[in-house]
Amino acid sequence: MTVTRPTATAPRMLLVLSENWTLTDGRADLPRAVRWAREAEDAGFDAVMVSEHIVLGPDAAAAGVMGNPRDYALPGNQDPNTPWPNSLLLLAAIASVTERLRLAAAAVLAPLRHPLLMARELGTLDLLSEGRLVVQPTVSWSKDEYDALGVPFGSRGRLLDEHLAIWAKAWGPSPLSHAGEHYSFKDVWFEPKAYRPEGPRLWFGGQRLHGPVLRRLVRHGHGFHPLGRPSGEDMQLLKDALAAAGRDLADLEMIGGTQAVFPDDHSPADLGAALASIPEQLEQGFTTFCVKPNQFIDDPDGVGAFCRDVMRRVEALTG
């Protein structure tokens, strides 16, 4: 299914800053990641993305560790020893050295915190960055992680739904109260708010567009970030659900990506081949495209040049 958008809309490129440890010799070199973000902004990138885990257990590698360490970490295919620094603190550092770059906090595991604390952290980062924060809240897949933090894994979806309801109250007038299944408070003041009256932009996505994801996307979402390419049936389902809620699919930011094909488990992928699908994705309504540098280069000092190369290639592809 194709979504009609203004033809003058140029692709927005997003640099994925998580899972690039093949560029840092396995070390969590955070100042270097901050520098990469600044270089991405200078090259013309629209956004950077940082994902998170708090801890990982044995179930992180339940399906076996990925063959090529440059690949994306997926549920059950990663080394539990993989570094996962605090995403919001890293994005705050990036906010301090950039001016227009959007800050995408992907895979924010909201159920592992209290919603008022989570709203405080998100709102503060949104204010620091003057409204550049994008949040993709999710429930994740690791039972070991929930067990370690003492949070019931089977309640994670309902916990996230309460988070979203409480965040909406937090961005509104104080005092605020809530009486729910998991959280309860009465007449608390929450100041300061986020940058916008409705709070940070919210993206939702996952491996499939099932009921809870669809419901949250329709009710709260500003962007759809699927894992992989959604089917035509999924897109029609989303369009119909939005229309039933009085919303238009064309107003939703659609986040696509680049698919790296590795020649073997030891080599980077070809950038040109990975970018080749962007024109087709644009025709399908996608506007924002994720690219992870370590899938294509092995030089940690070459990320700035890589970002400039990406922008040149995308411009050539899309005119």
Backbone as CSV, one residue per row, in Angstrom:
resi,resn,N_x,N_y,N_z,CA_x,CA_y,CA_z,C_x,C_y,C_z
1,MET,0.837,-1.183,0.000,0.000,0.000,0.000,0.878,1.240,0.000
2,THR,0.559,2.234,-0.821,1.329,3.461,-0.924,0.627,4.577,-0.184
3,VAL,1.400,5.355,0.555,0.877,6.515,1.256,1.322,7.753,0.507
4,THR,0.385,8.628,0.115,0.711,9.828,-0.638,1.302,10.878,0.287
5,ARG,2.465,11.396,-0.080,3.112,12.451,0.695,3.633,13.518,-0.267
6,PRO,3.923,14.711,0.233,4.475,15.745,-0.642,5.761,15.275,-1.305
7,THR,5.869,15.483,-2.614,7.025,14.982,-3.346,8.306,15.703,-2.955
8,ALA,8.188,16.904,-2.345,9.382,17.663,-1.977,10.023,17.163,-0.695
9,THR,9.388,16.236,-0.010,9.929,15.737,1.246,11.165,14.888,0.979
10,ALA,12.307,15.339,1.493,13.547,14.592,1.309,13.646,13.509,2.365
11,PRO,14.357,12.414,2.077,14.548,11.382,3.097,15.267,11.955,4.314
12,ARG,14.844,11.523,5.486,15.519,11.900,6.724,16.359,10.710,7.169
13,MET,17.629,10.939,7.380,18.532,9.851,7.734,18.796,9.858,9.238
14,LEU,18.812,8.653,9.805,18.980,8.458,11.243,20.175,7.538,11.477
15,LEU,21.117,7.983,12.300,22.308,7.200,12.612,22.082,6.418,13.901
16,VAL,22.172,5.094,13.814,22.017,4.232,14.980,23.343,4.193,15.735
17,LEU,23.330,4.639,16.990,24.551,4.711,17.785,24.725,3.531,18.733
18,SER,23.705,2.722,18.924,23.849,1.520,19.741,24.477,0.404,18.914
19,GLU,25.061,-0.563,19.611,25.532,-1.800,18.982,26.630,-1.576,17.943
20,ASN,27.467,-0.577,18.186,28.582,-0.309,17.278,29.918,-0.697,17.892
21,TRP,29.906,-1.731,18.734,31.112,-2.024,19.497,32.241,-2.606,18.662
22,THR,31.966,-3.038,17.433,33.073,-3.441,16.567,33.902,-2.233,16.140
23,LEU,33.374,-1.023,16.330,34.132,0.195,16.038,34.887,0.703,17.260
24,THR,34.661,0.094,18.416,35.315,0.582,19.635,36.020,-0.551,20.374
25,ASP,36.365,-1.598,19.654,37.094,-2.726,20.245,36.360,-3.333,21.437
26,GLY,35.043,-3.310,21.390,34.251,-3.899,22.463,34.113,-3.034,23.692
27,ARG,34.682,-1.820,23.685,34.608,-0.934,24.844,33.463,0.065,24.670
28,ALA,32.886,0.457,25.782,31.818,1.452,25.750,32.445,2.842,25.695
29,ASP,32.907,3.226,24.517,33.602,4.500,24.328,32.553,5.588,24.081
30,LEU,31.970,6.102,25.154,30.844,7.017,25.015,31.233,8.387,24.470
31,PRO,32.366,8.986,24.860,32.723,10.258,24.221,32.844,10.147,22.703
32,ARG,33.309,9.000,22.221,33.395,8.813,20.772,31.999,8.774,20.152
33,ALA,31.029,8.148,20.818,29.660,8.129,20.304,29.072,9.537,20.253
34,VAL,29.391,10.360,21.245,28.930,11.752,21.236,29.535,12.487,20.038
35,ARG,30.815,12.238,19.765,31.462,12.864,18.603,30.805,12.402,17.307
36,TRP,30.480,11.125,17.215,29.809,10.634,16.016,28.483,11.365,15.782
37,ALA,27.743,11.620,16.862,26.472,12.323,16.718,26.689,13.726,16.157
38,ARG,27.704,14.401,16.660,28.000,15.747,16.150,28.393,15.679,14.675
39,GLU,29.172,14.671,14.302,29.567,14.522,12.908,28.362,14.199,12.029
40,ALA,27.416,13.419,12.560,26.199,13.112,11.802,25.393,14.376,11.551
41,GLU,25.266,15.218,12.561,24.544,16.487,12.377,25.229,17.347,11.325
42,ASP,26.551,17.449,11.408,27.291,18.257,10.444,27.122,17.732,9.022
43,ALA,26.959,16.425,8.871,26.803,15.825,7.540,25.397,15.993,6.980
44,GLY,24.438,16.376,7.815,23.074,16.550,7.349,22.096,15.497,7.821
45,PHE,22.521,14.611,8.734,21.597,13.629,9.290,20.525,14.336,10.113
46,ASP,19.353,13.719,10.156,18.222,14.279,10.887,18.198,13.852,12.349
47,ALA,18.693,12.642,12.656,18.506,12.095,13.999,19.574,11.067,14.308
48,VAL,19.727,10.789,15.597,20.486,9.639,16.070,19.575,8.806,16.959
49,MET,19.912,7.545,17.108,19.096,6.625,17.900,19.978,5.851,18.864
50,VAL,19.506,5.731,20.111,20.183,4.922,21.118,19.145,4.015,21.766
51,SER,19.418,2.722,21.822,18.533,1.755,22.467,19.067,1.410,23.848
52,GLU,18.349,0.531,24.566,18.796,0.237,25.925,18.439,-1.177,26.366
53,HIS,19.238,-1.666,27.275,18.904,-2.711,28.241,19.505,-2.256,29.562
54,ILE,18.941,-2.710,30.653,19.512,-2.398,31.962,20.469,-3.505,32.389
55,VAL,20.037,-4.749,32.265,20.904,-5.912,32.439,20.478,-6.949,31.413
56,LEU,21.347,-7.919,31.160,20.984,-9.057,30.329,21.344,-10.340,31.068
57,GLY,20.558,-11.374,30.819,20.802,-12.680,31.405,21.037,-13.718,30.333
58,PRO,21.068,-14.984,30.698,21.330,-16.049,29.727,20.330,-16.084,28.579
59,ASP,19.087,-15.629,28.791,18.126,-15.716,27.690,18.456,-14.759,26.546
60,ALA,19.411,-13.847,26.750,19.825,-12.968,25.656,20.409,-13.762,24.501
61,ALA,21.021,-14.902,24.795,21.661,-15.721,23.760,20.940,-17.052,23.560
62,ALA,19.662,-17.099,23.909,18.917,-18.363,23.841,18.850,-18.929,22.428
63,ALA,18.862,-18.044,21.409,18.789,-18.503,20.027,20.155,-18.567,19.369
64,GLY,21.216,-18.380,20.146,22.560,-18.376,19.579,23.005,-16.972,19.226
65,VAL,24.274,-16.687,19.420,24.798,-15.355,19.146,24.877,-15.121,17.642
66,MET,24.590,-13.903,17.209,24.619,-13.532,15.797,25.946,-13.933,15.164
67,GLY,25.916,-14.281,13.875,27.136,-14.702,13.198,28.110,-13.561,13.018
68,ASN,27.657,-12.455,12.418,28.506,-11.298,12.197,28.250,-10.288,13.314
69,PRO,29.265,-9.913,14.095,29.035,-9.029,15.238,28.589,-7.626,14.852
70,ARG,28.621,-7.313,13.560,28.131,-6.012,13.090,26.614,-5.982,12.959
71,ASP,25.978,-7.131,13.016,24.537,-7.216,12.780,23.773,-6.625,13.952
72,TYR,22.467,-6.397,13.749,21.607,-5.895,14.806,21.377,-6.973,15.866
73,ALA,21.299,-6.544,17.112,20.908,-7.434,18.199,19.399,-7.630,18.156
74,LEU,18.978,-8.869,18.094,17.564,-9.216,18.069,17.250,-10.062,19.300
75,PRO,15.985,-10.264,19.609,15.645,-11.064,20.791,16.288,-12.444,20.766
76,GLY,17.132,-12.714,21.754,17.708,-14.035,21.908,18.931,-14.343,21.084
77,ASN,19.515,-13.338,20.373,20.652,-13.667,19.507,21.929,-12.925,19.899
78,GLN,22.019,-12.416,21.122,23.133,-11.534,21.457,23.903,-12.009,22.683
79,ASP,25.153,-11.624,22.729,26.016,-11.927,23.858,25.532,-11.144,25.078
80,PRO,25.248,-11.787,26.206,24.817,-11.042,27.390,25.838,-10.032,27.884
81,ASN,27.086,-10.162,27.446,28.148,-9.238,27.849,28.176,-7.964,27.003
82,THR,27.241,-7.830,26.062,27.193,-6.642,25.210,26.997,-5.380,26.052
83,PRO,27.771,-4.312,25.823,27.587,-3.072,26.588,26.283,-2.359,26.206
84,TRP,25.541,-1.920,27.210,24.329,-1.134,27.000,24.346,0.044,27.981
85,PRO,24.994,1.155,27.624,25.006,2.309,28.512,23.613,2.937,28.627
86,ASN,23.431,3.765,29.646,22.144,4.424,29.853,21.831,5.335,28.664
87,SER,20.750,5.046,27.987,20.455,5.750,26.737,20.115,7.216,26.958
88,LEU,19.379,7.537,28.015,18.954,8.923,28.215,20.129,9.807,28.628
89,LEU,21.051,9.261,29.436,22.233,10.044,29.790,23.109,10.298,28.565
90,LEU,23.258,9.283,27.720,24.044,9.463,26.505,23.393,10.496,25.590
91,LEU,22.080,10.440,25.448,21.383,11.408,24.600,21.453,12.814,25.182
92,ALA,21.484,12.936,26.504,21.639,14.260,27.114,23.002,14.852,26.755
93,ALA,24.046,14.015,26.776,25.369,14.491,26.376,25.362,14.918,24.913
94,ILE,24.681,14.150,24.073,24.591,14.489,22.652,23.820,15.790,22.461
95,ALA,22.752,15.984,23.236,21.970,17.220,23.137,22.830,18.442,23.404
96,SER,23.817,18.286,24.297,24.630,19.438,24.696,25.610,19.881,23.616
97,VAL,25.885,19.029,22.624,26.858,19.386,21.598,26.227,19.476,20.208
98,THR,24.905,19.383,20.124,24.208,19.486,18.855,23.119,20.546,18.966
99,GLU,22.578,20.956,17.805,21.584,22.024,17.801,20.248,21.622,17.203
100,ARG,20.270,20.793,16.169,19.008,20.459,15.495,18.750,18.955,15.426
101,LEU,19.747,18.145,15.734,19.648,16.693,15.614,18.569,16.157,16.545
102,ARG,17.639,15.385,15.992,16.646,14.748,16.866,17.280,13.588,17.617
103,LEU,16.769,13.337,18.815,17.342,12.349,19.731,16.306,11.248,19.935
104,ALA,16.517,10.107,19.312,15.560,9.006,19.386,15.996,8.013,20.469
105,ALA,15.232,7.970,21.546,15.457,6.992,22.615,14.621,5.766,22.276
106,ALA,15.248,4.812,21.596,14.521,3.637,21.118,14.521,2.549,22.183
107,ALA,13.511,1.733,22.150,13.408,0.594,23.071,13.570,1.034,24.522
108,VAL,12.887,2.118,24.895,12.866,2.532,26.299,12.003,1.532,27.068
109,LEU,12.612,0.824,28.009,11.913,-0.247,28.730,11.160,0.357,29.915
110,ALA,10.081,1.026,29.595,9.324,1.784,30.594,8.872,0.950,31.788
111,PRO,8.390,-0.279,31.608,7.882,-1.025,32.768,8.916,-1.290,33.849
112,LEU,10.203,-1.113,33.544,11.234,-1.371,34.537,11.490,-0.173,35.446
113,ARG,10.753,0.934,35.238,10.832,2.102,36.123,9.444,2.483,36.610
114,HIS,9.407,3.395,37.567,8.131,3.990,37.957,7.763,5.053,36.920
115,PRO,6.497,5.159,36.543,6.123,6.091,35.467,6.392,7.555,35.787
116,LEU,6.282,7.967,37.050,6.585,9.366,37.363,8.085,9.637,37.222
117,LEU,8.917,8.693,37.640,10.360,8.838,37.452,10.701,8.853,35.969
118,MET,10.080,7.959,35.208,10.328,7.908,33.776,9.906,9.211,33.109
119,ALA,8.746,9.738,33.491,8.271,11.004,32.928,9.207,12.149,33.294
120,ARG,9.745,12.118,34.509,10.683,13.163,34.911,11.938,13.130,34.050
121,GLU,12.491,11.946,33.817,13.707,11.829,33.012,13.451,12.243,31.565
122,LEU,12.349,11.770,30.992,12.028,12.104,29.608,11.731,13.590,29.457
123,GLY,10.960,14.136,30.373,10.615,15.545,30.278,11.825,16.445,30.404
124,THR,12.736,16.086,31.292,13.942,16.894,31.466,14.807,16.865,30.213
125,LEU,14.995,15.682,29.625,15.775,15.587,28.394,15.096,16.336,27.259
126,ASP,13.779,16.288,27.197,13.047,17.009,26.164,13.246,18.517,26.318
127,LEU,13.247,19.006,27.552,13.488,20.428,27.797,14.923,20.809,27.455
128,LEU,15.882,19.983,27.868,17.287,20.262,27.570,17.529,20.381,26.067
129,SER,16.855,19.541,25.299,17.068,19.508,23.855,16.078,20.405,23.109
130,GLU,15.237,21.131,23.836,14.236,22.032,23.245,13.330,21.308,22.260
131,GLY,12.793,20.150,22.718,11.790,19.440,21.951,12.314,18.488,20.910
132,ARG,13.598,18.120,21.005,14.170,17.223,19.985,14.048,15.749,20.347
133,LEU,13.475,15.431,21.497,13.419,14.038,21.950,12.293,13.266,21.270
134,VAL,12.625,12.054,20.836,11.658,11.069,20.353,11.802,9.832,21.240
135,VAL,10.685,9.285,21.692,10.715,8.144,22.603,9.970,6.983,21.965
136,GLN,10.600,5.802,21.972,9.929,4.583,21.523,9.819,3.642,22.712
137,PRO,8.723,3.742,23.470,8.567,2.877,24.641,8.173,1.473,24.226
138,THR,8.697,0.495,24.949,8.397,-0.893,24.614,8.476,-1.748,25.872
139,VAL,8.121,-3.022,25.734,8.127,-3.928,26.886,9.297,-4.894,26.853
140,SER,9.936,-5.054,25.699,11.072,-5.947,25.502,10.660,-7.418,25.621
141,TRP,11.667,-8.290,25.629,11.446,-9.724,25.457,12.175,-10.557,26.500
142,SER,13.069,-9.935,27.295,13.945,-10.705,28.178,13.324,-10.892,29.560
143,LYS,12.866,-12.091,29.857,12.346,-12.388,31.187,13.443,-12.276,32.240
144,ASP,14.655,-12.653,31.872,15.766,-12.542,32.823,15.950,-11.109,33.300
145,GLU,15.792,-10.162,32.402,15.963,-8.751,32.761,14.886,-8.317,33.749
146,TYR,13.647,-8.717,33.494,12.552,-8.389,34.412,12.760,-9.061,35.767
147,ASP,13.160,-10.316,35.750,13.373,-11.036,37.013,14.450,-10.356,37.853
148,ALA,15.534,-9.906,37.201,16.627,-9.272,37.936,16.184,-7.992,38.629
149,LEU,15.218,-7.298,38.033,14.753,-6.031,38.582,13.480,-6.186,39.412
150,GLY,13.015,-7.419,39.575,11.861,-7.652,40.417,10.552,-7.150,39.851
151,VAL,10.444,-7.115,38.529,9.225,-6.642,37.864,8.556,-7.843,37.198
152,PRO,7.250,-8.034,37.404,6.582,-9.216,36.822,6.542,-9.161,35.300
153,PHE,7.187,-10.135,34.684,7.298,-10.172,33.223,5.921,-10.267,32.567
154,GLY,5.025,-11.039,33.152,3.702,-11.220,32.562,2.822,-9.991,32.608
155,SER,3.217,-8.982,33.372,2.426,-7.750,33.490,2.982,-6.619,32.651
156,ARG,4.008,-6.890,31.868,4.743,-5.797,31.245,3.888,-4.959,30.292
157,GLY,2.964,-5.578,29.563,2.111,-4.819,28.657,1.174,-3.887,29.403
158,ARG,0.573,-4.375,30.473,-0.333,-3.532,31.264,0.443,-2.435,31.982
159,LEU,1.670,-2.747,32.392,2.504,-1.713,33.009,2.795,-0.589,32.013
160,LEU,3.133,-0.943,30.780,3.402,0.080,29.769,2.159,0.928,29.511
161,ASP,0.996,0.309,29.436,-0.222,1.074,29.204,-0.466,2.094,30.321
162,GLU,-0.164,1.700,31.554,-0.309,2.665,32.650,0.730,3.768,32.556
163,HIS,1.933,3.425,32.144,2.944,4.457,31.915,2.418,5.510,30.951
164,LEU,1.894,5.076,29.820,1.450,6.015,28.802,0.326,6.904,29.333
165,ALA,-0.573,6.322,30.113,-1.661,7.122,30.689,-1.119,8.141,31.686
166,ILE,-0.148,7.737,32.494,0.406,8.640,33.507,1.274,9.713,32.862
167,TRP,2.038,9.356,31.831,2.820,10.386,31.138,1.898,11.467,30.594
168,ALA,0.783,11.064,29.995,-0.150,12.059,29.453,-0.645,12.992,30.553
169,LYS,-0.903,12.454,31.737,-1.307,13.299,32.855,-0.158,14.213,33.301
170,ALA,1.068,13.668,33.301,2.215,14.449,33.755,2.462,15.668,32.868
171,TRP,2.195,15.544,31.560,2.403,16.688,30.672,1.289,17.720,30.830
172,GLY,0.200,17.350,31.483,-0.925,18.255,31.681,-0.810,19.039,32.976
173,PRO,-1.924,19.622,33.415,-1.877,20.504,34.590,-1.656,19.729,35.888
174,SER,-0.955,20.363,36.809,-0.785,19.835,38.168,-1.846,20.471,39.071
175,PRO,-2.262,19.774,40.145,-1.805,18.452,40.565,-2.436,17.340,39.733
176,LEU,-1.814,16.157,39.754,-2.343,15.019,39.030,-2.489,13.833,39.968
177,SER,-3.457,13.000,39.643,-3.749,11.810,40.447,-3.939,10.631,39.520
178,HIS,-3.727,9.441,40.070,-3.916,8.225,39.293,-4.228,7.079,40.242
179,ALA,-5.204,6.277,39.864,-5.529,5.060,40.615,-5.658,3.934,39.605
180,GLY,-4.621,3.101,39.495,-4.623,2.043,38.498,-4.288,0.701,39.096
181,GLU,-4.081,-0.266,38.225,-3.793,-1.633,38.664,-2.441,-1.728,39.357
182,HIS,-1.464,-0.951,38.881,-0.102,-1.071,39.392,0.423,0.188,40.074
183,TYR,-0.132,1.339,39.756,0.368,2.601,40.290,-0.794,3.432,40.835
184,SER,-0.529,4.110,41.933,-1.561,4.943,42.540,-0.902,6.115,43.249
185,PHE,-1.383,7.307,43.002,-0.921,8.502,43.715,-2.014,9.563,43.614
186,LYS,-1.957,10.530,44.500,-3.018,11.531,44.560,-2.429,12.913,44.795
187,ASP,-2.886,13.863,43.988,-2.565,15.286,44.154,-1.070,15.544,44.264
188,VAL,-0.329,15.138,43.211,1.092,15.446,43.170,1.343,16.487,42.081
189,TRP,2.312,17.349,42.353,2.697,18.367,41.389,3.890,17.860,40.578
190,PHE,3.813,18.038,39.289,4.866,17.581,38.385,5.335,18.793,37.580
191,GLU,6.454,19.355,37.954,7.017,20.520,37.275,8.536,20.369,37.210
192,PRO,9.160,20.805,36.132,8.564,21.351,34.916,8.024,20.253,34.010
193,LYS,7.250,20.666,33.042,6.703,19.726,32.068,7.736,19.441,30.969
194,ALA,7.294,18.710,29.951,8.111,18.520,28.757,8.053,19.787,27.899
195,TYR,8.790,19.775,26.805,8.899,20.957,25.944,7.558,21.290,25.288
196,ARG,6.881,20.272,24.770,5.562,20.468,24.158,4.470,20.161,25.180
197,PRO,3.296,20.791,25.049,2.205,20.494,25.981,1.784,19.030,25.980
198,GLU,1.985,18.335,24.849,1.601,16.928,24.760,2.775,15.992,25.009
199,GLY,3.937,16.527,25.355,5.086,15.685,25.669,5.934,15.358,24.459
200,PRO,6.976,14.534,24.646,7.850,14.152,23.534,7.095,13.369,22.469
201,ARG,7.648,13.363,21.257,7.097,12.536,20.180,7.254,11.066,20.562
202,LEU,6.242,10.262,20.253,6.261,8.842,20.594,6.204,7.992,19.325
203,TRP,7.137,7.048,19.212,7.117,6.046,18.157,6.765,4.697,18.774
204,PHE,6.123,3.857,17.987,5.843,2.482,18.399,6.182,1.553,17.239
205,GLY,6.570,0.351,17.585,6.896,-0.623,16.552,7.208,-1.962,17.165
206,GLY,7.720,-2.856,16.337,8.050,-4.195,16.802,8.125,-5.151,15.636
207,GLN,8.171,-6.428,15.979,8.303,-7.449,14.951,7.018,-7.651,14.166
208,ARG,5.887,-7.343,14.773,4.628,-7.449,14.043,3.628,-6.456,14.619
209,LEU,2.665,-6.103,13.809,1.671,-5.101,14.199,0.491,-5.801,14.855
210,HIS,0.741,-6.352,16.059,-0.322,-7.070,16.750,-1.153,-6.096,17.581
211,GLY,-2.160,-6.607,18.283,-3.147,-5.781,18.965,-2.607,-4.675,19.850
212,PRO,-1.775,-4.979,20.866,-1.299,-3.917,21.756,-0.484,-2.842,21.043
213,VAL,0.400,-3.236,20.129,1.191,-2.253,19.398,0.284,-1.364,18.562
214,LEU,-0.660,-1.959,17.879,-1.594,-1.189,17.056,-2.400,-0.226,17.922
215,ARG,-2.885,-0.712,19.042,-3.702,0.133,19.917,-2.904,1.324,20.447
216,ARG,-1.678,1.083,20.889,-0.852,2.187,21.406,-0.477,3.160,20.300
217,LEU,-0.188,2.634,19.129,0.184,3.485,18.007,-0.964,4.413,17.619
218,VAL,-2.166,3.880,17.553,-3.327,4.689,17.174,-3.642,5.734,18.242
219,ARG,-3.527,5.352,19.498,-3.926,6.255,20.577,-2.856,7.290,20.912
220,HIS,-1.585,6.894,20.886,-0.519,7.761,21.387,0.550,8.111,20.357
221,GLY,0.617,7.402,19.235,1.800,7.438,18.399,1.892,8.612,17.446
222,HIS,3.146,9.050,17.240,3.477,10.032,16.213,4.304,9.397,15.101
223,GLY,4.778,8.156,15.324,5.581,7.486,14.322,5.472,5.980,14.446
224,PHE,5.636,5.281,13.307,5.592,3.822,13.256,6.962,3.323,12.835
225,HIS,7.593,2.524,13.718,8.942,2.015,13.469,8.906,0.484,13.523
226,PRO,8.550,-0.157,12.422,8.488,-1.622,12.418,9.876,-2.230,12.413
227,LEU,9.968,-3.445,12.907,11.197,-4.219,12.804,11.087,-5.030,11.518
228,GLY,11.801,-4.593,10.483,11.638,-5.194,9.171,10.585,-4.439,8.378
229,ARG,10.198,-4.993,7.254,9.250,-4.352,6.349,7.842,-4.866,6.636
230,PRO,6.891,-3.992,7.010,5.529,-4.457,7.289,4.838,-4.932,6.012
231,SER,3.923,-5.853,6.180,3.177,-6.371,5.036,2.104,-5.366,4.605
232,GLY,1.610,-5.570,3.391,0.510,-4.745,2.921,-0.713,-4.869,3.801
233,GLU,-0.948,-6.078,4.320,-2.085,-6.284,5.223,-1.914,-5.488,6.512
234,ASP,-0.682,-5.455,7.041,-0.424,-4.670,8.244,-0.676,-3.188,7.993
235,MET,-0.213,-2.703,6.853,-0.380,-1.287,6.550,-1.856,-0.918,6.375
236,GLN,-2.626,-1.807,5.763,-4.055,-1.540,5.610,-4.743,-1.561,6.967
237,LEU,-4.334,-2.493,7.828,-4.878,-2.558,9.181,-4.603,-1.265,9.934
238,LEU,-3.387,-0.760,9.815,-3.022,0.486,10.486,-3.815,1.661,9.923
239,LYS,-3.929,1.730,8.607,-4.682,2.816,7.981,-6.133,2.815,8.445
240,ASP,-6.747,1.637,8.487,-8.154,1.543,8.888,-8.336,1.903,10.356
241,ALA,-7.407,1.453,11.212,-7.523,1.741,12.643,-7.351,3.230,12.914
242,LEU,-6.418,3.866,12.211,-6.241,5.309,12.371,-7.469,6.071,11.895
243,ALA,-8.009,5.661,10.743,-9.192,6.339,10.216,-10.368,6.222,11.180
244,ALA,-10.505,5.054,11.808,-11.594,4.866,12.770,-11.443,5.781,13.981
245,ALA,-10.200,6.182,14.265,-9.929,7.082,15.389,-9.858,8.538,14.944
246,GLY,-10.201,8.791,13.677,-10.167,10.155,13.169,-8.780,10.653,12.830
247,ARG,-7.864,9.724,12.568,-6.497,10.093,12.237,-6.160,9.647,10.815
248,ASP,-5.083,10.223,10.264,-4.675,9.941,8.888,-3.285,9.315,8.895
249,LEU,-3.139,8.203,8.197,-1.846,7.530,8.116,-0.766,8.456,7.561
250,ALA,-1.126,9.369,6.674,-0.145,10.259,6.068,0.464,11.220,7.082
251,ASP,-0.173,11.389,8.231,0.368,12.268,9.271,1.322,11.544,10.218
252,LEU,1.479,10.244,10.047,2.317,9.436,10.920,3.716,9.323,10.305
253,GLU,4.736,9.615,11.086,6.092,9.432,10.587,6.358,7.938,10.415
254,MET,6.874,7.573,9.256,7.120,6.171,8.941,8.625,5.950,8.894
255,ILE,9.112,5.050,9.747,10.546,4.844,9.891,10.941,3.549,9.186
256,GLY,11.744,3.683,8.170,12.266,2.539,7.437,13.722,2.301,7.777
257,GLY,14.416,1.607,6.908,15.803,1.307,7.246,16.602,0.814,6.068
258,THR,17.809,0.401,6.381,18.722,-0.168,5.394,19.035,-1.584,5.823
259,GLN,19.019,-2.496,4.898,19.277,-3.897,5.214,20.657,-4.288,4.733
260,ALA,21.543,-4.531,5.691,22.904,-4.931,5.355,22.945,-6.422,5.037
261,VAL,23.608,-6.759,3.942,23.829,-8.156,3.575,25.333,-8.397,3.659
262,PHE,25.730,-9.213,4.629,27.152,-9.445,4.871,27.661,-10.587,3.997
263,PRO,28.802,-10.408,3.370,29.342,-11.486,2.533,29.798,-12.692,3.349
264,ASP,30.139,-12.456,4.620,30.556,-13.532,5.515,30.437,-12.995,6.934
265,ASP,30.895,-13.757,7.912,30.771,-13.345,9.299,31.914,-12.440,9.768
266,HIS,32.791,-12.037,8.849,33.973,-11.275,9.244,34.080,-9.933,8.524
267,SER,33.186,-9.651,7.587,33.344,-8.475,6.732,32.137,-7.553,6.830
268,PRO,32.340,-6.251,6.573,31.204,-5.332,6.517,30.396,-5.523,5.240
269,ALA,29.219,-4.935,5.214,28.322,-5.035,4.071,28.574,-3.896,3.087
270,ASP,27.969,-4.004,1.915,28.081,-2.978,0.879,27.033,-1.890,1.123
271,LEU,27.479,-0.650,1.276,26.569,0.454,1.591,25.611,0.738,0.442
272,GLY,26.117,0.752,-0.776,25.257,1.051,-1.913,24.085,0.091,-2.027
273,ALA,24.347,-1.190,-1.833,23.272,-2.182,-1.904,22.255,-1.965,-0.794
274,ALA,22.725,-1.572,0.389,21.812,-1.375,1.516,20.926,-0.150,1.328
275,LEU,21.449,0.876,0.660,20.668,2.104,0.448,19.731,2.008,-0.752
276,ALA,19.907,0.996,-1.584,19.190,0.934,-2.862,17.678,0.870,-2.701
277,SER,17.192,0.391,-1.563,15.737,0.254,-1.380,15.069,1.546,-0.927
278,ILE,15.823,2.603,-0.664,15.214,3.831,-0.137,14.194,4.442,-1.104
279,PRO,14.463,4.546,-2.404,13.427,5.098,-3.288,12.114,4.314,-3.228
280,GLU,12.204,2.993,-3.197,10.981,2.176,-3.098,10.267,2.422,-1.778
281,GLN,11.038,2.515,-0.690,10.419,2.775,0.599,9.770,4.156,0.643
282,LEU,10.382,5.146,0.000,9.772,6.469,-0.081,8.419,6.398,-0.776
283,GLU,8.336,5.638,-1.852,7.073,5.482,-2.567,6.008,4.822,-1.696
284,GLN,6.447,3.978,-0.772,5.510,3.307,0.131,5.111,4.184,1.309
285,GLY,5.685,5.380,1.425,5.306,6.300,2.483,6.305,6.459,3.598
286,PHE,7.425,5.714,3.552,8.434,5.857,4.591,9.230,7.135,4.353
287,THR,9.615,7.783,5.438,10.272,9.084,5.333,11.615,9.142,6.055
288,THR,11.841,8.259,7.023,13.004,8.318,7.898,13.700,6.960,7.844
289,PHE,15.031,6.963,7.680,15.734,5.724,7.377,16.933,5.545,8.307
290,CYS,16.972,4.390,8.964,18.013,4.078,9.941,19.209,3.423,9.257
291,VAL,20.393,3.813,9.701,21.613,3.195,9.195,22.597,3.082,10.355
292,LYS,23.225,1.914,10.485,24.164,1.654,11.587,25.575,1.587,11.002
293,PRO,26.470,2.502,11.409,27.745,2.630,10.693,28.626,1.400,10.726
294,ASN,28.646,0.659,11.838,29.597,-0.451,11.888,29.196,-1.603,10.976
295,GLN,28.000,-1.549,10.398,27.649,-2.565,9.413,28.409,-2.373,8.102
296,PHE,28.974,-1.170,7.918,29.556,-0.828,6.619,31.014,-0.380,6.684
297,ILE,31.495,0.024,7.860,32.887,0.464,7.985,33.488,-0.126,9.263
298,ASP,34.810,-0.185,9.292,35.526,-0.684,10.464,36.446,0.369,11.076
299,ASP,36.385,1.601,10.572,37.271,2.664,11.047,36.503,3.587,11.997
300,PRO,36.801,3.589,13.295,36.075,4.451,14.227,36.277,5.934,13.957
301,ASP,37.349,6.292,13.252,37.576,7.692,12.912,36.975,8.060,11.562
302,GLY,36.268,7.111,10.941,35.699,7.361,9.626,34.201,7.577,9.623
303,VAL,33.579,7.749,10.801,32.117,7.866,10.856,31.653,9.172,10.210
304,GLY,32.386,10.266,10.417,32.001,11.525,9.783,32.006,11.414,8.269
305,ALA,33.070,10.846,7.723,33.141,10.649,6.269,32.054,9.686,5.809
306,PHE,31.782,8.656,6.602,30.710,7.715,6.273,29.372,8.454,6.181
307,CYS,29.076,9.315,7.141,27.800,10.042,7.136,27.695,10.938,5.903
308,ARG,28.783,11.595,5.545,28.752,12.437,4.343,28.529,11.589,3.091
309,ASP,29.148,10.408,3.063,28.966,9.503,1.928,27.509,9.043,1.837
310,VAL,26.910,8.711,2.983,25.503,8.319,2.998,24.633,9.427,2.407
311,MET,24.831,10.650,2.847,24.002,11.757,2.369,24.167,11.982,0.877
312,ARG,25.402,11.876,0.377,25.629,12.026,-1.075,24.912,10.934,-1.851
313,ARG,25.021,9.706,-1.360,24.388,8.588,-2.073,22.872,8.701,-2.053
314,VAL,22.313,9.078,-0.908,20.853,9.189,-0.801,20.339,10.303,-1.711
315,GLU,21.060,11.416,-1.740,20.654,12.508,-2.638,20.682,12.052,-4.098
316,ALA,21.712,11.312,-4.460,21.807,10.822,-5.830,20.688,9.848,-6.159
317,LEU,20.298,9.027,-5.177,19.243,8.035,-5.386,17.862,8.680,-5.522
318,THR,17.635,9.767,-4.776,16.287,10.311,-4.651,16.103,11.648,-5.351
319,GLY,17.202,12.217,-5.847,17.104,13.467,-6.579,16.765,14.650,-5.714
